[in-house]
Amino acid sequence: MNHRRRAALVLSTAVLTLLTSCFLGRFELVRRIHELPEFTHSGAGVEETWVTMRDGVRLHTEVFRPEGLERAPTVLIRNPYDSMRILERTRCGVLNRYGYACVLQDVRGRIQSEGEWVPLVNERNDGLDTLDWLVKQPFIDGNIAMMGPSYLAWTQWAVADALPPEVKTILPSVFGPPMYSANYERGLFRHDIITAWAALMPHGETRMRADDEYWSAATHRPAIDADTLYLEGPLPWYRALLQSPSPSDPYWTTPPVSPLADLPPAVNVPVLMVGGLFDPFFLPQLKAFEALGSRAESVLILGPWNHLGRVSGELNELEGAGGLFQWALTLEWLDHTLRGAPLRTFSRGEVRVLGPDETSWRVSPVWPSPDATPHTWALADAPASQDCAGGALLLELDPPPSETQFVYNPDDPNPTLGGASLLSFAFFPSLDVTPGPVEQGLSCERADVLTFKSAPLLAPTRLSGAAKLTLTVRSTAPDTAFVARLIVESEDGQAHLIREAAATLAFPDEATQAPIPHVPGEEVALELNFWPMEWTLPKGARLRIDLSSSSFPALHNHNNRFGPWSEQTGADLATQTVLLGEGRAELTLPIVP
């Protein structure tokens, strides 16, 4: 054997040994990273079984049990992602080592389970059937929890109003009903959430290399044909979403989707929810928490995380005090709800929030802060808004009237730069889509973006709650979009996204449930509503609004036509006019004194 081959063999052996050691020691690694107590048990191995549903379909199920315990409190996890099996098995192994049994099940039509994969539809019946099987198993001690993030959280919500008495709590993370705001914003489809997810898992196998197919589907006209061309379709569930841009459309008002909004009020067990301020399901999750029937007994934890529970963007340096999994608080919660131990470090009914660049939790009975009061800035000096210096944001609310125009071309959209409405980064990293407070650069690099800036802030300013932007506009199109970005621009010129919001002429405000026809050239009043945020802006920073008509791929490129967007084959240019002064354009922020 020559020297190079010997060296390669030694290197590969070392790498294999290292990977094996990491795999075998992964439970201890989790314990040390999260600074958890010493383990109390060891794992007794894994038993594979099949659970038969009411229609005869069998779901592949694994049972992880702690060594030395005939009966134990048990955690149920129902998972559709083959890419997450190692992660969820590791989670079960850690739970075993603290004396919990863990049941990990592949949902219908995914991984090793039988049946057809149709998102959302089967999780209620399958979940109830699985719980009916689980409560009869000899290894449980009569105390069950359900746990998991994202779609794994949906499998909990699907049964949350009909739990057997053995289920004492659920722990759904980064997901919550109702669902319209996670799919659309004022009739604008969220491609980077829904189309990306459809490309990832159209059928039984996860497609981690479908980035090109996702992008092709998101840019194709008419959108209704994209599934057959790029997503291994047709996908009836995806097409149903494309054809449901109105909150009043039948998709949202009939089962299985319509009961989603009624689930949280019917939940009567305490809930531990973990969410991310830059997660695409943040708003429905926040609404679900506030509507919980067990709200006073439940806990919400929010941090500056994306959907993977990580800090992203370019402003945060912290790892978000534990991220999505919150192992220490999770174990304390399970001990409390399944074993009757008292809570030590937090209390039922509270909300814990960690804002960007903050180092300590804000703990209160409610969030956003009830002490926040509205402060309003007027958008002013419209002609200057197309220069790099920008127009003005004035605390004086009576600037003189002014107006300006830009041309929006649907074939040359303003690219998305950060924010919460992004998901493709989680599985298509080659696309270089980054969520969170991403640097925005200079708006004057594009002629179709208007910018307005405030004077430097005289003191640190805490935002807590939802901001809104009211606009008065005209357009040469019968329907079109306006997209606003709320930005903080620091003294050194760095500009980071806080929140993004949008409205269309057809859906000018939150109250509009069906599209409103519009006559080109007429003035229209719009209200753009930003998702709630917790953020302390430093002294000397400036508030900034960037205004355009697109943000792709977070939102579909509006074609400047009225009617069903997914069936439109072409697009038109639109001249957009923004009118300022006389109360026609104002930004309102919730500021804590």
Buried (B, 14 or more C-beta within 10 A) or exposed (E): EEEEEEEEEEEEEEEEEEEEEEEEEBBBBBBEEBEBEEBEBEBBEBEEBEBEBEEEBBBBBBBBBBEEBEBBBBBBBBBBBBBBBEBBBBBBBBBBBBBBBBBBBBBBBBBBBBBEBBBBBBBBBBBBBBBEBBBEBEBBBEBBBBBBBBBBBBBBBBBBBEBEEBBBBBBBBBBBBBBBBBBBBBBBBBBBBBBBBBBBBBBBEBBEEBBEBBBBBBBBBBBBBBBEEBBBBEBEBBBEBBBBBBBEBEBBEEEEBEBBBEBBBBBEBBBBBBBBBBBBBBBBBBBBBEBBBBBEBBBBBBBBBBBBBBBBBBBBEBEBBBBBBBBBBBBBBBBBBBBEEEBEEBEBBBBBBBBBBBEEBBEBEEBBBEEBEEBBBBBBBBEBBBEEEBBBBBEEEEBEEBBBBBEBBBEBBBEBBBBBBBBBBBBBEEBEBBBBBBBBEEBBEBEBBBBBBBEBBEEEBBBBBBBBBBBBBBBBBBBBBBBBBBBBBBEEEBBBBBBBBBBBBBBBBBEBEEBBEBEBEEEBEBBBBBBBBBBBBBEBBBBBBBBBBBBBBBBBBBBBBBEBBBEBEEBBEBBBBBBBBEEBBBBBBBBBE
